Amino acid sequence: MITLDNLSIAHGAKTIMQGISTTLASGQVHVIIGPNGTGKSTLLRTLFADLPIQSGRICWQDKILAPGHHRSRQLQQWRHDIAYMPQDTGLDVSLSVLEIVVLGGLESLTLHIDSSLLEQAMDCLQAAGIAELAHRDIGSLSGGQRQMVLFAQVLMRNARMMLLDEPVSALDLHHQIAMLDLVREQTRARGLVTVIVLHDLNLACQYADNLLIFSHGRLQASGAPLAVITPQLISHTYGVALDIVYDNGGLPLIQPLSRHHPLTIKNTLRKEA
């Protein structure tokens, strides 16, 4: 379990997020949604101790991250059990896919790679559904394929926390579902704290055990999608007209509406009246 206690984050003199207090339970998928520029990636980078804390603190296991706790030894201890997959999949290296994944299992660089480590890396590639890419050069792959490789590297880490920043942004629908299914399976089987940033609201509703909705640098709501998703909140958060329906499993489906949609025109007329 991770506890965020009145957390505030700044870039230079500008406060990006403030007053964030919430608990992220183990064995659950926590999905962060919100408009561009509201601090979603910033929060992930802070959880990874890549950005300093302005005020407040983060508590995890027996460790505390607070202002001033960014010396190299403290960072190493904090990150030891964290696997972080950033947005940028640009890998300017000449390595094979298998070598990239193996790096995820190394505590330090070495000239000797144990055969068991290679087998583990192949298992991670198999789990990610890309074993056939093992000997391809990483530079020859598409953006979506690189995302899958980086996710296989995340699996290789055997971490206690997974931080995934828009991990399906370059994937087709089939691979989006395959990756998020695997994320959920791994999270529950291994009791991980998994935090994901997603832009697709319907995928977020389908896969989140706990949905965190941010806007203007503040946490507006958190909880099960069915409990927190309302037309008023999502419309206000994103500044668009929308409708919410429910699928056969009872999960909310969010339908953005154009300015010319009959429901948008009807609501506009009602407000003007």
Salt bridges, closest charged atoms under 4 A:
ASP5 OD2 - ARG57 NE 3.51
ASP50 OD2 - ARG45 NE 2.91
ASP50 OD1 - ARG79 NH2 3.92
ASP81 OD1 - HIS80 ND1 3.05
GLU107 OE2 - HIS80 NE2 3.79
GLU166 OE2 - HIS199 NE2 3.35
ASP172 OD1 - HIS175 ND1 2.92
ASP181 OD1 - ARG184 NH2 3.76
ASP209 OD1 - ARG188 NH2 2.86
